[in-house]
């Protein structure tokens, strides 16, 4: 199966299915002799786990990562880092009754058309369960970046119709974690909760947006033309399950601005007075903070009856069953942050400017 690897120098390859025995991955290109904090990696995974709020799936996975190679006495060896995460609360029987049906807005139909068969148990490889592997690699990347003064702030800034008024602020992890929905504006977070209560009561789901701000990235990372750093960030984000939109800097707001409004004028120290470019110009970082926003669609599995078809095109009724999120956005925060960290570290290593 193509498409299971991401990255150029710092490269992640993942394996496993939602309801199989385990998921896992291999990280290649990690610089040697870096002392990893394994408890911090587990903490990243814990932020992604199910059951963290009233709107998350009730599936209970410990998501305990076990490292198999590439680490000796707490330090990276420079060889591939292999890891495994067991699936301990899989319930494949939940999908027996719909194994022959194509769930609306899932990958059932497209997978079967491409491969001639599919794993109906939770979507198999297309399940967001796979993203736990990305979080492991992202947690490794984030630690290396932090040692170079590069830090990320990632949080929910919109769920449904409720959105934070302030754009692209940088918040500490402790401030973000005060909210069960990972929205640092506690007043808006409460409105988000009320909104989700109404949505969940109807058996429906909601989408939202995640903001990521990265401080400390030096000027000069990125390649012109096809390997622009924001192009890789866009690919990274759009590879995450349920993501439907990505915008960096001024994003789509740039379409309604004049050039005289949008240009980032230079200060004497080569910083810019504004940052509509989002820290990237010509595909290369300019030393200003990088910021981007990612939009997630509503979860496709509803606790409502829906009409669908089977492989013969016959109409059927899809009965709600299983354990699913009413809104996946809060749990996706560490996924977005992890993919961003992977991209930034990968470009660092491509630039050959990182020494440990």
Secondary structure, DSSP 8 states (H G I E B T S, - for coil): ----EE-SSSEEEEEE-TTSSEEEEEEE---SS-B--HHHHHHHHHHH-S-SSTTS--------EEE-SSEETTEE-SS-EEEEEE--S--GGGGGGGTTEE-TTSSHHHHHHHHS----STTGGGSGGGHHHHHHHHHHHHHHHHTTT-EEEEEEEEETTEE-SS-S----HHHHTTSTT--S-HHHHHHHHHHHHHHHHTT----EEEEEEEE---TT-S-SGGG-HHHHHHHHHHTSTTEEEEEETTGGGGGGS-HHHH---B-TTS-BS--TTTTEETTEE-SS-EEEEEEE---S--SS-EEEEETT--EEEE---S---S--HHHHHHHHHHHHHHHHHHHHHHHT----
